[in-house]
Amino acid sequence: MEQQNPPPQQNFNYNYQRKSSNGWKWFWGICIFVLVIALFFTGLTFIFLAKTIATVDGGDKYYYEFTSGKGSGKIAVVDLDFTIITSDPIVRQFKKYREDKSIKAIVLRINSPGGGVAASQEMYEEIKKTRDSGKPVIVSFASLAASGGYYAACGGSLIVSNPGSLTGSIGVIMSFVTIQELAKKLGIDETTIKSGELKDAGNPFRYPTEKDKEYFQDIVDDSYQQFLDVVSKERKIKMDELKKIANGRVFTGSQAQKLGLVDSLGTFEDAIRIAGRMGGIEGEPTIVKEKTRLGILEKLTEGATNSELRELKEEIKNEFIEKPVLQYKFEK
């Protein structure tokens, strides 16, 4: 029998190169891009509608909060509980309460180290104007009512302090940072073109000259004298006696009373009772406080926002970003 040879094996090459297509990549890329754009415009629309609804619904950004009493009248409470950068919140409230005939007296609750010179003066003037209009203004000190906070307090009808409150710090401070050496190490050079030798006084890229220091000292001295004039007039303390204690130091409420810087020792509740009496209110007064009306967007995000973080952010902004150069402030 004739032996048959096996058929020749055929070699099939399956390693052919498949055509690669970028079609799906383009498709998904376009989808993601459209989605991002849609979310962006949806967010803008939501914010716009939230603000529009809040404006229509709320009107005024602020509203009254009442704590009902059994007495015959109302007392407004105004909180000065911040480092003084602006006078706007205090000026606005005092103007509003001064014109409101249903408010018989105002209690100004201070817990502040002071701050900007001009803002402190604006608050003092508005408080004084309210007092002089015939509406009693009782000032109540919390933990700290120093420097610009004390300046504002001088516009009140009566100052009530806790025995352990810190107050005083009558003085002015102006501070500058010099980074000349640091700039040199970082290779940073600065060129200044100026119209006069004092135009760049306080420039952080150079050390102050003696003329710079004299210039700033004159400003500090003039602002300090303005502070002394107000305290001497309002507290009826002779200028020579006042200068002995107006060297920037703070006092406890007990010490301040002996020096004539405050009228009486007492708590916030004592200040409320005094205000009721001076305002001619019989019985327990109704307490009125201003509150900020939250918009819809703020209400939705309020629960997710940590109030302590907000306060920290505000403190950092006030201390390092919006900090006034010239200050009536107690430095801790």
C-alpha positions in Angstrom: 0.0 0.0 0.0 1.4 3.3 -1.0 2.1 5.6 1.9 0.5 9.0 1.6 2.3 12.1 2.7 0.3 14.4 5.1 -1.1 17.5 3.5 1.2 20.5 3.8 0.3 22.7 6.8 -0.9 26.1 6.1 0.4 28.9 8.3 -2.3 31.5 9.0 -1.1 34.8 10.4 -3.7 36.1 12.9 -1.5 39.0 14.1 -3.0 41.4 11.6 -3.1 45.0 12.8 -6.5 46.2 13.8 -7.6 49.6 12.9 -7.6 51.9 15.9 -10.4 54.4 16.1 -10.6 57.5 18.3 -14.3 57.9 17.7 -15.3 56.8 21.2 -12.8 59.0 22.8 -14.1 62.0 21.0 -17.6 61.0 21.8 -17.0 60.8 25.6 -14.9 63.9 25.6 -17.7 65.9 24.0 -20.2 64.5 26.4 -18.2 65.4 29.4 -17.5 68.9 28.1 -21.3 69.5 27.5 -22.1 68.2 30.9 -19.6 70.5 32.6 -21.0 73.5 30.7 -24.5 72.5 31.6 -23.7 72.2 35.3 -21.9 75.6 35.2 -24.9 77.4 33.7 -27.3 75.5 36.0 -25.3 76.7 39.0 -25.4 80.3 37.7 -29.1 80.1 37.1 -29.7 78.7 40.6 -27.7 81.5 42.3 -29.5 84.2 40.2 -32.9 82.8 41.0 -32.0 82.4 44.7 -30.9 86.0 44.9 -34.0 87.2 43.0 -36.4 85.3 45.2 -34.6 86.5 48.4 -34.9 90.1 47.2 -38.5 89.8 46.3 -39.4 87.9 49.5 -37.1 89.5 52.0 -36.7 93.1 50.9 -34.5 94.5 53.6 -31.4 92.5 54.4 -32.0 93.0 58.2 -34.9 92.4 60.4 -35.9 92.7 64.1 -35.8 89.9 66.6 -38.0 90.5 69.6 -37.6 89.0 73.1 -41.0 89.8 74.6 -41.2 91.4 78.0 -44.2 92.3 80.1 -43.2 96.0 80.3 -44.5 99.0 78.4 -41.6 99.7 76.0 -38.8 98.4 73.9 -35.0 98.5 74.3 -32.7 97.9 71.4 -29.4 96.0 71.9 -26.5 96.7 69.6 -23.5 94.4 69.6 -20.0 95.9 68.9 -18.3 92.5 69.0 -15.6 92.8 66.3 -12.2 94.3 65.6 -13.2 97.8 64.3 -12.5 97.9 60.5 -15.7 99.8 59.5 -18.3 101.8 61.4 -21.2 100.8 59.1 -23.0 98.2 61.2 -23.1 100.4 64.3 -23.9 103.6 62.5 -26.7 102.0 60.6 -28.3 100.5 63.7 -28.0 103.6 65.8 -29.6 105.7 63.1 -32.4 103.3 62.7 -33.1 103.0 66.4 -32.8 106.7 67.0 -35.6 107.4 64.4 -37.8 104.6 65.8 -40.1 106.1 68.3 -41.1 102.7 69.8 -37.4 102.2 71.0 -37.1 104.0 74.3 -33.4 103.3 75.0 -30.4 101.5 73.5 -27.9 99.2 75.1 -24.5 99.1 73.4 -22.8 95.8 74.3 -19.0 96.1 73.6 -16.6 93.2 73.3 -13.8 94.6 71.1 -10.1 95.5 71.2 -10.7 98.5 69.1 -9.4 99.1 65.6 -9.3 101.8 63.0 -9.1 105.4 64.2 -11.6 106.9 61.7 -14.1 104.1 62.1 -14.0 104.5 65.9 -14.6 108.2 65.6 -17.6 107.7 63.3 -19.2 105.3 65.8 -18.6 107.7 68.7 -20.2 110.6 66.8 -23.3 108.5 65.9 -23.7 107.2 69.4 -23.3 110.7 70.8 -25.8 112.1 68.3 -28.3 109.5 69.6 -27.6 110.4 73.2 -28.0 114.1 72.5 -31.3 113.5 70.7 -32.7 112.5 74.1 -32.7 108.7 73.7 -30.6 107.1 76.5 -27.6 105.0 75.4 -26.3 102.6 78.1 -22.9 101.1 77.3 -22.2 97.6 78.7 -18.7 96.1 78.7 -18.2 92.4 78.2 -14.7 90.9 78.4 -12.9 93.6 76.5 -13.8 97.2 75.6 -10.4 98.7 74.9 -9.0 101.6 72.8 -11.3 102.2 69.9 -14.0 100.3 71.7 -13.6 102.6 74.7 -13.5 105.6 72.4 -17.0 104.6 71.0 -18.3 104.0 74.5 -17.6 107.6 75.4 -20.5 108.7 73.3 -23.0 106.9 75.6 -25.1 108.2 78.4 -23.7 105.8 81.0 -21.0 103.2 81.0 -21.5 99.9 82.9 -18.6 97.5 83.3 -18.1 94.1 84.8 -15.5 94.3 87.6 -13.2 92.0 85.6 -13.7 93.6 82.1 -10.6 95.0 80.5 -10.9 98.5 79.3 -8.8 101.6 78.7 -5.8 101.2 76.4 -6.1 104.9 75.5 -3.5 105.4 72.8 -2.6 105.0 69.1 -0.5 102.5 67.3 0.9 102.4 63.8 3.0 99.5 62.7 4.9 98.6 59.5 6.6 95.5 58.3 10.0 95.7 56.6 11.1 92.9 54.3 14.2 94.4 52.8 16.6 91.7 53.9 14.1 88.9 52.8 13.7 90.5 49.4 17.4 90.6 48.9 17.7 86.9 49.7 14.9 86.1 47.2 16.6 88.3 44.6 13.7 90.8 44.5 14.6 94.4 43.6 12.1 97.3 43.9 12.3 100.6 42.1 10.2 103.6 43.4 9.5 106.8 41.4 8.0 109.4 43.8 7.0 113.0 43.8 8.4 113.7 47.3 10.7 112.2 49.8 7.8 111.1 52.1 5.6 109.7 49.4 6.8 106.1 49.9 7.2 106.4 53.7 6.3 103.0 55.1 7.6 101.1 52.0 8.2 97.6 53.2 11.2 97.3 50.8 13.3 99.8 52.7 14.0 100.7 56.3 12.3 104.0 57.5 14.5 107.0 57.7 14.5 109.4 60.6 12.3 111.8 58.6 9.8 108.9 58.0 9.7 108.2 61.8 9.1 111.9 62.6 6.4 112.0 60.0 4.5 109.0 61.4 5.1 110.1 65.0 3.4 113.4 64.2 0.3 111.6 62.9 0.2 109.3 65.9 0.6 112.2 68.3 -2.2 114.2 66.6 -4.6 111.1 66.7 -3.6 110.5 70.3 -4.5 114.1 71.2 -7.9 113.7 69.6 -8.5 110.6 71.8 -7.5 112.5 74.9 -9.8 115.4 74.0 -12.8 113.1 73.7 -12.1 111.2 77.0 -11.4 114.4 78.9 -14.6 116.1 77.7 -16.9 113.1 78.1 -15.6 111.7 81.3 -14.8 115.1 82.8 -11.2 114.2 83.7 -8.6 117.0 83.7 -6.1 116.6 80.9 -3.1 116.4 83.3 -4.7 113.7 85.3 -5.8 111.8 82.2 -2.3 111.8 80.6 -1.0 109.9 83.7 -3.2 106.9 82.9 -3.5 107.3 79.1 -0.3 105.5 78.3 -1.8 102.5 76.5 -2.3 100.4 79.5 -5.5 98.5 80.2 -7.5 98.5 83.5 -10.0 96.2 85.0 -13.5 97.5 85.3 -13.0 97.9 89.0 -9.9 100.0 88.5 -11.6 102.0 85.7 -14.4 103.0 87.9 -12.0 104.4 90.5 -10.3 106.4 87.8 -13.5 107.8 86.4 -13.4 105.9 83.1 -16.7 104.0 83.8 -19.8 105.0 85.8 -20.8 101.8 87.6 -20.0 98.1 87.9 -22.6 95.6 86.7 -23.6 93.0 84.2 -25.4 93.1 81.0 -28.7 92.5 82.8 -27.9 95.5 85.1 -27.4 97.6 82.0 -30.8 96.5 80.6 -32.5 97.5 83.9 -30.8 100.9 83.9 -31.8 101.4 80.3 -35.4 100.6 81.1 -35.4 103.0 84.0 -33.8 105.8 82.0 -36.2 105.1 79.1 -39.3 105.4 81.3 -40.3 101.8 80.8 -42.4 100.2 83.5 -41.9 96.5 84.0 -39.7 94.1 82.0 -38.9 95.7 78.6 -39.1 94.0 75.2 -35.6 93.4 73.8 -35.0 94.2 70.1 -32.0 93.0 68.2 -31.1 93.2 64.6 -30.6 90.0 62.7 -29.3 89.4 59.1 -31.9 87.9 56.8 -30.5 84.8 55.0 -31.2 84.3 51.4 -32.3 80.9 50.0 -28.8 80.0 48.9 -27.4 80.9 52.3 -30.1 78.9 54.1 -29.3 75.8 52.0 -25.6 76.1 52.7 -25.8 77.2 56.3 -25.9 73.7 57.7 -22.8 72.7 55.7 -20.8 75.7 56.7 -18.8 75.7 59.9 -19.5 78.9 61.8 -16.1 78.7 63.6 -14.3 78.5 60.2 -16.3 81.6 59.0 -15.3 83.5 62.1 -11.7 82.5 61.7 -11.7 83.6 58.0 -13.2 87.0 59.0 -10.6 87.4 61.8 -7.7 86.6 59.4 -9.2 89.0 56.8 -9.6 91.8 59.3 -6.2 91.3 60.9 -4.0 90.9 57.8 -5.9 92.1 54.7 -8.2 95.0 55.7 -6.2 96.1 58.8 -6.1 99.9 59.1 -2.6 101.4 59.4 -3.6 103.9 62.1 -5.4 102.3 65.0 -7.0 102.9 68.4 -6.4 99.2 69.3 -5.3 97.1 72.2 -2.6 94.7 71.0 -2.7 91.4 72.9 
